[in-house]
Amino acid sequence: MTPLVTLAVLTAAVTHASWNALAHHIKDQLLSFTLICGGSVLIALVAALFVPLPAAGAWPYLVASALLHVAYMALLMRSFTLGDFGQMYPIARGTAPLVVTALAAVFLDEVPDGGQLLGVAVACAGLTGLAVWGIRGKGARPHWPALLAAGATGLSIALYTVVDGVGVRASGSPLGYIAWLMILQGLAIPGYALWTRRGALPRQLRPYAGRGLLGAALSLSAYSLVLWAQTKAPLAPVAALRESSIIVGAAIGAVLFKERFGGPRIAAAGLMAAGIGLMLYGG
């Protein structure tokens, strides 16, 4: 993790939390993700004209990742519909580095040391704290459908992170890989929206076009930086550092969306951040 790679991943963390906040701000989540995915496809189509094609060995990973990204988008829409941004975002993002650490150890022989394993345990404690703190209303009972959606979102993030980590290394062209990934995965949700909303879709999209397209640019930029970093460093520390976006997301939820983020949630988010730091720098 050189200083340049670290800076790239931290920048990706901020831009990622920002586009997720834009997506959450549009209450009709299908419209939100239609704009973000559709905008990403348009940008990627232009980029694909100027960057090399990925090598042949990368295409199976591209297809698998595109399917996983579609599942991720669907689950993220569901979690944002059910729960607060300031809680759904940390749970979804905090789950991912824990699973990536395990998958990278099993499939890529990137085995964590004792300090990193301690980080996993600390981050799990923080994740549990966020999970048991109430999502809706004044009570402290968990809203299980929201928690399951956020946890499943984190699992999908971990799976596509590992698939893309292998695929982008085999591609010979990180920019070509991200362009074609956005093209392959970005058509599903706009296609579904067009099928379900039909002629009403353009009218429904128009009021949110600016925010949606800004979200698309931020989304594409964030993941491009992460994929480039995965060609320069092991997957687990990149995934861990990327999830510093949890702190950004928590701040956005409290400041912009006026979501309650009291002492227990602050402590839980702090534990997750400490665990991620140990996963990144443990040793």
C-alpha positions in Angstrom: 0.0 0.0 0.0 2.1 2.9 -1.3 1.1 6.5 -0.5 -0.3 6.9 -4.0 -2.5 3.7 -3.7 -3.6 4.8 -0.3 -4.6 8.3 -1.6 -6.5 6.7 -4.5 -8.5 4.4 -2.2 -9.3 7.1 0.3 -10.5 9.3 -2.6 -12.7 6.4 -3.8 -14.1 6.1 -0.3 -15.3 9.7 -0.2 -16.7 9.6 -3.8 -18.4 6.3 -3.1 -20.2 7.5 0.1 -21.2 10.6 -1.9 -22.9 8.8 -4.8 -24.7 6.5 -2.3 -26.0 9.5 -0.5 -27.2 11.0 -3.9 -28.9 7.6 -4.6 -30.6 7.5 -1.2 -31.8 11.1 -1.5 -34.0 10.2 -4.5 -36.9 8.5 -2.8 -37.9 6.4 -5.8 -35.0 4.0 -5.7 -35.7 2.6 -9.2 -35.5 6.0 -10.7 -32.3 6.7 -8.7 -30.4 3.6 -9.9 -31.8 3.9 -13.4 -30.1 7.3 -13.7 -26.9 6.2 -12.0 -26.6 2.9 -14.1 -27.7 4.5 -17.3 -25.3 7.5 -16.9 -22.4 5.1 -16.1 -23.2 3.2 -19.3 -23.1 6.4 -21.4 -19.7 7.5 -19.9 -18.3 4.0 -20.3 -19.4 3.7 -23.9 -17.4 6.9 -24.7 -14.4 5.7 -22.7 -14.4 2.3 -24.4 -13.6 4.0 -27.7 -10.3 5.3 -26.3 -9.0 2.5 -24.1 -7.7 -1.0 -25.0 -10.0 -4.0 -24.8 -9.5 -6.3 -21.8 -7.5 -9.4 -22.5 -9.5 -12.6 -23.4 -8.8 -14.1 -20.0 -10.6 -11.3 -18.2 -14.0 -11.7 -19.9 -15.3 -14.6 -17.8 -14.6 -12.4 -14.7 -16.3 -9.5 -16.4 -19.5 -11.5 -17.0 -19.5 -12.9 -13.5 -18.9 -9.5 -12.0 -21.6 -7.9 -14.0 -24.2 -10.4 -12.7 -22.9 -9.8 -9.1 -23.1 -6.0 -9.6 -26.8 -6.3 -10.7 -27.6 -8.3 -7.6 -25.7 -5.7 -5.5 -27.7 -2.8 -7.0 -31.0 -4.6 -6.4 -30.1 -5.4 -2.8 -28.8 -1.9 -2.2 -32.0 -0.4 -3.5 -33.9 -2.7 -1.1 -31.8 -1.8 1.9 -32.1 2.0 1.2 -35.9 1.6 1.0 -36.2 -0.3 4.3 -33.7 1.5 6.5 -31.8 4.7 7.4 -28.8 5.6 5.2 -26.6 6.2 8.3 -27.2 2.5 9.3 -27.7 0.6 6.0 -24.5 2.0 4.5 -22.2 1.1 7.4 -23.6 -2.4 7.6 -23.4 -3.1 3.9 -19.9 -1.7 3.6 -18.6 -3.0 6.9 -19.6 -6.6 6.0 -17.5 -6.6 2.8 -13.9 -6.4 4.0 -14.5 -9.2 6.5 -15.6 -11.6 3.7 -13.0 -10.3 1.3 -10.3 -11.2 3.9 -11.6 -14.7 4.1 -12.0 -15.2 0.4 -8.6 -13.7 -0.5 -7.0 -16.1 2.0 -8.7 -19.2 0.6 -8.6 -18.5 -3.1 -5.6 -16.1 -3.6 -3.3 -17.2 -0.8 -3.3 -13.7 0.7 -3.4 -14.9 4.3 -3.9 -12.3 7.1 -1.6 -12.1 10.0 -2.6 -12.0 13.7 -3.1 -8.3 13.8 -5.4 -8.4 10.8 -7.4 -11.2 12.3 -7.8 -9.1 15.4 -9.1 -6.4 13.2 -11.7 -8.8 11.8 -12.9 -9.5 15.3 -13.1 -5.8 16.3 -14.9 -4.9 13.1 -17.4 -7.7 13.6 -18.1 -6.3 17.1 -18.9 -2.9 15.6 -21.0 -4.5 12.9 -23.0 -6.3 15.5 -23.5 -3.1 17.4 -24.9 -1.4 14.4 -27.2 -4.4 13.7 -28.8 -4.5 17.1 -29.4 -0.7 17.3 -33.0 0.0 16.2 -33.5 1.2 12.6 -37.0 2.7 12.7 -38.9 4.5 15.4 -37.8 5.0 19.0 -37.4 1.3 19.9 -34.2 -0.7 20.0 -35.5 -3.8 18.2 -33.8 -4.6 14.9 -35.7 -4.4 11.7 -34.7 -7.8 10.3 -35.7 -7.4 6.6 -33.5 -4.2 6.5 -30.6 -5.9 8.2 -30.8 -9.0 5.9 -30.9 -6.7 2.9 -27.8 -4.8 4.1 -25.9 -7.9 5.0 -26.7 -9.5 1.7 -25.5 -6.3 0.0 -22.2 -6.6 1.9 -21.8 -10.2 0.7 -22.4 -9.3 -2.9 -19.8 -6.5 -2.5 -17.3 -9.0 -1.2 -17.9 -11.4 -4.0 -17.6 -8.9 -6.8 -14.5 -7.4 -5.2 -12.7 -10.7 -5.3 -13.9 -11.5 -8.8 -12.8 -8.0 -10.1 -9.5 -8.2 -8.2 -8.6 -11.3 -10.2 -10.2 -10.1 -13.5 -8.6 -6.7 -13.6 -5.2 -8.2 -13.0 -5.8 -10.5 -16.0 -7.2 -7.8 -18.2 -4.0 -5.9 -19.0 -6.1 -2.7 -19.1 -7.8 -1.5 -15.9 -9.5 1.3 -17.8 -10.8 -1.1 -20.4 -12.0 -3.5 -17.7 -14.0 -0.8 -15.8 -15.5 0.5 -19.0 -16.8 -2.8 -20.2 -17.9 -3.8 -16.7 -20.0 -0.7 -16.5 -21.5 -1.4 -20.0 -22.3 -5.0 -19.1 -23.8 -4.4 -15.7 -25.4 -1.0 -16.3 -28.2 -2.0 -18.7 -30.2 -4.3 -16.4 -31.8 -1.8 -14.1 -32.6 0.8 -16.8 -34.0 -2.0 -18.9 -36.2 -3.2 -16.0 -37.4 0.4 -15.3 -38.3 0.9 -19.0 -40.2 -2.4 -19.0 -42.2 -1.6 -15.8 -42.7 2.2 -16.2 -42.9 2.3 -20.0 -43.8 5.7 -21.4 -43.9 7.4 -18.0 -40.2 6.8 -17.4 -38.8 9.9 -19.2 -41.2 12.2 -17.4 -40.4 10.6 -14.0 -36.6 10.8 -14.6 -36.5 14.4 -15.7 -36.6 16.1 -12.2 -33.7 14.0 -10.9 -31.5 13.9 -14.1 -28.8 16.2 -12.7 -28.4 14.4 -9.4 -28.5 11.0 -11.0 -25.9 11.8 -13.7 -23.6 13.3 -11.0 -24.1 10.1 -9.0 -23.1 8.1 -12.1 -19.9 10.0 -12.6 -19.0 9.6 -8.9 -19.8 5.9 -9.0 -17.6 5.3 -12.1 -14.8 7.3 -10.7 -14.9 5.6 -7.3 -14.7 2.1 -8.7 -12.1 2.9 -11.3 -9.8 4.1 -8.5 -10.5 0.9 -6.5 -9.8 -1.4 -9.5 -6.6 0.4 -10.3 -5.5 0.0 -6.6 -6.3 -3.7 -6.8 -3.6 -4.1 -9.5 -1.1 -2.5 -7.2 -1.8 -4.1 -3.7 -3.5 -7.2 -2.1 -7.2 -7.3 -2.1 -7.9 -7.4 1.6 -6.2 -4.1 2.6 -7.6 -2.3 -0.4 -11.1 -3.5 0.6 -10.5 -2.5 4.2 -9.2 1.0 3.5 -12.0 1.6 1.0 -14.6 1.0 3.8 -13.3 4.1 5.6 -16.3 5.5 3.6 -18.3 4.2 6.5 -17.3 7.3 8.5 -18.2 9.6 5.6 -21.5 7.8 5.2 -22.4 8.1 8.9 -21.6 11.9 8.8 -23.7 12.4 5.6 -26.6 10.5 7.2 -26.5 12.6 10.3 -25.9 16.0 8.7 -27.8 15.9 5.4 -30.6 13.4 6.2 -31.0 14.4 9.9 -30.9 10.7 10.9 -30.5 9.9 14.6 -26.9 8.8 15.1 -26.5 8.7 18.9 -23.8 7.4 21.2 -24.3 3.6 20.5 -24.1 4.1 16.7 -21.0 6.3 17.0 -19.3 3.7 19.2 -20.2 0.9 16.8 -19.0 2.9 13.8 -15.8 3.6 15.7 -15.2 0.0 16.4 -15.7 -0.8 12.8 -13.2 1.9 11.8 -10.7 0.6 14.3 -11.1 -3.0 13.1 -10.6 -1.9 9.5 -7.5 0.0 10.6 -6.1 -3.2 12.2 -7.0 -5.2 9.0 -5.0 -2.6 7.0 -2.0 -2.1 9.2 -2.0 -5.1 11.5 1.1 -7.1 11.8 
